């Protein structure tokens, strides 16, 4: 198991999706954000069935950054209750996992990488 995560977020428009994605990458909260073209979403909201076109963001980051990522998404998002779902990356390409580590900022109190991420180097070199 790694400390890497994928976060799924839907947004109303491509512009809103790009705004959120750019902010997360610039702030080094995410290594990469993929924005999928409009998808069809069918959901229940305030007692009614709704159907809307939305964009899906696929955000790659590290678990210790999730709380801050969620705060930033909530701050930037137009929805009252945006979808923010965090999934663990159990395993993956060693080089890709290393790249995520190098692309997001460290979150340790002293500016160092968190223990889980630092320990991952041992996994990557095996």
C-alpha positions as CSV (number, residue, x, y, z in Angstrom):
1,X,0.0,0.0,0.0
2,X,1.3,3.5,-0.9
3,X,0.3,6.9,0.6
4,X,-0.7,8.0,-3.0
5,X,-4.3,8.7,-3.7
6,X,-6.7,9.5,-6.6
7,X,-9.5,12.0,-5.9
8,X,-12.6,12.1,-8.0
9,X,-14.4,15.5,-8.3
10,X,-17.2,16.6,-10.7
11,X,-17.6,20.2,-11.7
12,X,-20.3,22.1,-13.7
13,X,-18.0,23.4,-16.5
14,X,-14.7,22.9,-18.2
15,X,-13.7,26.4,-17.0
16,X,-14.4,25.6,-13.4
17,X,-12.6,22.2,-13.8
18,X,-9.5,24.0,-15.2
19,X,-9.5,26.6,-12.4
20,X,-9.6,23.9,-9.7
21,X,-7.0,21.8,-11.5
22,X,-4.5,24.6,-12.2
23,X,-4.8,25.8,-8.6
24,X,-4.1,22.3,-7.1
25,X,-1.1,21.8,-9.4
26,X,0.3,25.3,-8.9
27,X,0.0,24.9,-5.1
28,X,1.8,21.5,-5.4
29,X,-1.2,19.8,-3.8
30,X,-1.6,17.6,-6.9
31,X,0.9,16.1,-9.2
32,X,-1.6,15.9,-12.1
33,X,-5.2,16.5,-12.7
34,X,-7.0,14.9,-15.7
35,X,-10.2,16.6,-16.9
36,X,-12.6,14.3,-18.7
37,X,-15.0,15.9,-21.2
38,X,-18.6,16.3,-20.2
39,X,-20.1,13.2,-18.7
40,X,-23.7,12.5,-18.0
41,X,-24.6,12.4,-14.3
42,X,-27.9,11.2,-13.0
43,X,-28.4,11.8,-9.3
44,X,-30.9,12.6,-6.6
45,X,-30.8,16.2,-5.3
46,X,-33.3,17.8,-2.9
47,X,-35.8,15.0,-3.5
48,X,-35.7,15.2,-7.3
49,X,-33.9,13.1,-9.9
50,X,-31.6,15.4,-11.9
51,X,-29.6,14.8,-15.1
52,X,-26.7,17.1,-15.9
53,X,-23.6,17.3,-18.0
54,X,-20.5,17.6,-15.8
55,X,-16.7,17.3,-16.1
56,X,-14.8,14.8,-14.1
57,X,-11.5,15.6,-12.5
58,X,-9.1,12.8,-11.7
59,X,-6.6,14.2,-9.2
60,X,-3.3,12.4,-8.3
61,X,-1.7,13.3,-5.0
62,X,-0.6,12.0,-1.5
63,X,-2.9,11.1,1.4
64,X,-1.4,13.6,3.9
65,X,-2.4,16.4,1.5
66,X,-6.1,15.3,1.3
67,X,-7.5,17.6,4.0
68,X,-5.9,20.7,2.3
69,X,-7.0,19.6,-1.1
70,X,-10.6,19.2,0.1
71,X,-10.5,22.6,1.7
72,X,-9.3,24.2,-1.6
73,X,-11.9,22.4,-3.7
74,X,-14.7,23.5,-1.4
75,X,-13.4,27.1,-1.5
76,X,-13.2,27.2,-5.4
77,X,-16.2,25.0,-6.3
78,X,-19.6,26.3,-7.3
79,X,-21.6,23.4,-5.9
80,X,-23.1,23.5,-2.5
81,X,-22.1,19.8,-2.0
82,X,-19.4,18.9,-4.5
83,X,-18.4,15.3,-5.1
84,X,-15.0,14.8,-3.5
85,X,-14.1,11.1,-3.2
86,X,-10.6,9.9,-2.2
87,X,-9.4,6.5,-3.3
88,X,-6.1,4.8,-2.3
89,X,-3.6,3.8,-4.9
90,X,-2.6,0.4,-3.6
91,X,0.2,-0.1,-6.1
92,X,1.4,1.3,-9.4
93,X,4.4,2.0,-11.6
94,X,7.4,2.7,-9.3
95,X,8.5,5.5,-11.5
96,X,5.0,7.1,-11.6
97,X,4.6,6.8,-7.8
98,X,8.1,8.4,-7.4
99,X,7.0,11.2,-9.8
100,X,3.9,11.9,-7.7
101,X,6.1,12.2,-4.6
102,X,8.5,14.6,-6.3
103,X,5.6,16.7,-7.8
104,X,3.7,17.4,-4.6
105,X,5.0,19.4,-1.7
106,X,6.2,17.8,1.5
107,X,3.8,18.0,4.4
108,X,6.0,17.2,7.5
109,X,6.0,19.8,10.3
110,X,9.7,20.5,9.6
111,X,9.2,20.6,5.8
112,X,10.4,17.1,5.3
113,X,8.3,14.4,3.5
114,X,5.8,12.6,5.7
115,X,7.1,9.2,7.0
116,X,4.9,7.1,4.7
117,X,6.2,8.9,1.6
118,X,9.8,8.8,2.8
119,X,9.4,5.1,3.5
120,X,8.1,4.6,0.0
121,X,11.6,5.1,-1.4
122,X,12.5,1.8,0.0
123,X,9.6,0.2,-1.8
124,X,10.6,1.9,-5.0
125,X,14.2,0.7,-4.9
126,X,13.3,-2.9,-4.3
